[in-house]
């Protein structure tokens, strides 16, 4: 596995050195964010369940692609108000970065994967990767996981059933020191 490094950003701070293919884990504080964290905490404890959203940088000037109600492209500045970290994929070939970002771009406009959310919830409750999904309807972490598979990374579970905590554990991303 290529070497990775993690950089943490607090509210008001912004990453300016991410490369296409690097990804971020974000911590929102809304009701849905708290439900995601609760479910993840059942399976992962507090260490990796801190994060409840994921997306990927697709340009070197801060453009990201992420799955919300639809897969959208916007600037990382939209996350300035909350804590996030960037997983820098040092040592990943430029050709792999191109494949990852092309995959992300090919999913723009896709609707959110509500069935995938059910899968992740069942996976959190049971500990068994359960996939109930509709092709082409991703969730944030599954989208990032599928993009990562276009490089030398191998996901430990079916990407469609991966949560942000799965990604955090896969890359040893701890909650930030306070």
N, C-alpha and C positions, 0 to 999 in steps of 0.2 A: 504494500500500500504506500502511495506517495506520502511524503512528509506534509503534515498540516500544522498550522499554527492558528491560534484563536486570539482575536482582539475584541475587547469589551468596550461598549459605548453606553454612557448614561444619557438621561434626558438632556437634550440640547447639544449633544455631541454627534458628529457625523463621520462616517468612514469616507476617506478620500483616496484610498490606495487599493481598493478591491479590483481584481481582474475578472474578466468574463469567466464564468464557471465557478467562482467563489460563491459561497452561499451564506445566508444569514439566518439566525434564529432570533426571534423577537418575543418579547413578553408584554402582551397586552393586559389590560386590567378590567375589561368589560365582563358582563355576565357570561357570554359564551366562552371567553378566555378562561374564566374561573372554572367552568364546567370541564373544559379540556384539561386544565391542570389537575383537577380533582381525579378524573379518570386515569390520567398518567401516573399520579401519585400512588394509586392502588397497585400499579405494576412496577414502578421504578423508584418509589420513595421520593424524597425531596430533592435529591441531587440532580437528576436530569429532567424532572417535571417542571422546572422553573419556566421553561420555554413553551409557548403555545402556538407559534406560527413560524413558517419557514418560507423563504423565497431565494431566488438566485440572481446574482449580478449578470447582466448580459452585455454590458459595455464597460469600458474603463472610466467612464465619466459619471457613474452612479445610477444608470438605468437598471431597474430590476424587473423581473417577471415573477408574479405570485398569484396564487389562487385564492380569491375571495368568493364573492357570489358568482364571479366569472374569472377566468384567467386574464389578468391585465398587466400592462407594462406601465411603469411610472418611475419616478425618481426616489431614491432612498430617503430623501428629505421628508417624505410622507411619514416616516417612522421616527422623526426627531424627538417627539414628545415622550418616548418610552425607552426602556433599556433593550438593547440588542447586542448580539455578538456576530462577528464575521469569521467564518471558517475559511481561511486562506489555504488553497490547495497548491502549496508550493511543490514544484517538481512535476506538475501535470503538463503533458505536452500541449502545445498550442492547437494541434489537430484535435485532441480530445476536448479542449475548451470550446472549439468551434462546433463540434458535434453536440456538446451539452447545450450550448446556447441556441443552436439551430432547433434542437428538440423543444426547448422551452418556447421559442418563438412559434413553432408549429402548433402549439396548444393555445395561442392567444384567442380569446373569445369563448373558449369552452366553458360550459356551465359547471358550477360547483358540484362535487360528488357527494350528495347527501347519503346515498347508499354506502359510500366508502366510510362516512362518519359512523354509520351503524357498525361496519366491519371493525373499525378501530375501537369503538366502544366495546364490542364483544371480545376483541383481542385483549383489551385492558382487563376486562372482568374475568376472562377464562385463562389468560396466559398462552392461549393457542392462537396462532395467526389464522384468522377467519376472514375470508374474502367474499364479500357481497358487494359487487360493484357494477357500474354501468360503464362500459368502455367509452373513453373520451370525456368522462366527468371526474376530473381529479380533485383531490384535496391538496392543500399546500405542501405538506411533507411528502406525500406520495409522488407529487409532481417533481420535487427536488430529487427524491430517491431514484425515480426513473431516469432523470437526466444524469445523475451520477453514474448510473450503469453504462452510460455511453463513454465512460473513461475506464480506468483500471480499478474502480471501486466495485465491490460486490456487496449487495445488501444482505443482511443476515436473515431477512424475512421478505415475503412478497411485498414489493414497494407499495402496492395499493393499500396494504394494511399497516403501513408505517406511520407513526405519529412523530411530532417534533421531538419527543423524548427519545424515540428510537434513534433519530439522527444525532441527538446530543450524546447518547451512549456510544453510538458507532464511532464518533470522533472525540470521545472523552471531554465533552464540553460541560464543565461544571457551572453551577450558578455563580454569578460574580460575587467577589468578596464585598461586603458592605462596610 
